[in-house]
Amino acid sequence: MITMYAISNCDTVKKARAYLDKKKIAYEFVDFKKTPPTKELIEKWADFLGELPANKKGLTYKKFKDEFEMLSSAKKIDLIIANSSMIKRPVLENKGKTVAIGFNEEIYAGLKLG
C-alpha cells in the first residue's frame, strides 16, 4: 500500500497527488495537520534523506532557522513535529518503506508503485 504524508494545500503535494491520480495509483493520504508525524517517522525519513527532512526553502523553516540550527538532534525533531509545515513534502512510502521525499515526476515514474 502506498502512503503519502503531506499537507493538502501544498502546491508540490497537489502535483504529486495529480500524478498518482493520473496514473491510477491508489494511495492513503495522511495529513500532517490532522495526524502529526511521530519521532520514529521523522527518524526514518532522516535515514532515507541522510539529514532531517526539513524543507529549508519553506517559510516555516525560515521562521525557525536560527533556533533550529542551535538545537540538539532530538530537539530538532520535536520542533519539526510541532511545526509540521517545516517537513519537506510529500513523503511517499510503499509498504512502509520510504521511497521518495519531495516530488519529481522522473523519480516517481521510476518507482514501482501500486
N, C-alpha and C positions, 0 to 999 in steps of 0.2 A: 504494500500500500504506500502511495506517495503522500507525504505530509508537507505542507508549505506553512512555515512560520513567518508571519509578517504583520503588517498594518494595512488595513483595507484601503485607506485613502492615499497611499504612497503611489506616485506615478510609475516607479520602477516595478512595483508589485503588480500594478494594473497590466503592464506589458507582459510580465511573466504569466499572469493568470490568463490573459488573452491567448498567449502562445499555447499553453496547456489545453485550453478550451478548443482552440482551432484544431489541435492535433487529437482531440477527443481522448485526452489522458485524464482519467479520474484522479482526484486528489482531495485530501482533507485539508481545510484551511483553518489554521489556528491563529487567531488574532492576539498579538501581544497585549493589546489594550484590555482585552477581556480575560486572557489567560497568560499572565506574565511568565516568562521562561524561568526555569529552575537553574540553580547553580550548576547542576550536572549538565544541563543542556548547553549553557554558556561555555563550560569547560570542554565539552565535546566539540562544539563549533570552533573554539580556540585551537584545539588539537588539529582540526581539519585545515584551518587557515594558517596556523603557525604563529598566531597572535590573537589577542582578544578581538571578538567580532564587532568592534566599534566602527561606525561609519564616520570616518574622520573628515568627510566632506559635508556632513549634515549639520544643520543648525543646532540640534541638541548637543552634539559633541562639542561644537564650538563654544556653546554656552558654558559647558563644564570643563573645557580643555585644561585650564590651569590647575583646577582641583584634581581632575582625573590623573594627570601626569605625576602628581605628588603622592598618590595613594599606593598602598601595597596591592599586590595582585588580588587578594581576597576582597579588599575594599573596593577595588575597581569593578569586580564582579557585582558586588552589592549595588554600586552606583548604576551599573548597566541595567540590572534587574529593576531598580526603582525608576529608571528613566528609559524604558524600552524603546523609545523612538531613537535612541542612540545606536541601536543594533543595525549593522549592515544587513540589508534585506533585499529580497526574500531569502530565507534559508530553506533549502529543499532537501528532504530526506526520502530515501527509498528503503522501505523495510527497516527503518530505524537507523540507517547509515546515512550520514551527511554526504550529499553528492554535489551540491552547489551552494554558494553563498553569493548573493547578488544575481543580476540577470544578464546573461549574454546568450543571444539566440544560437550562436555557433556551439557554445558549450552545452546548452540544453539539447540541441539536435544530436550531439554525440552521446548523450546519456541513454541508457537502456531503461526507459520508463514504461510503466504500465504492465 
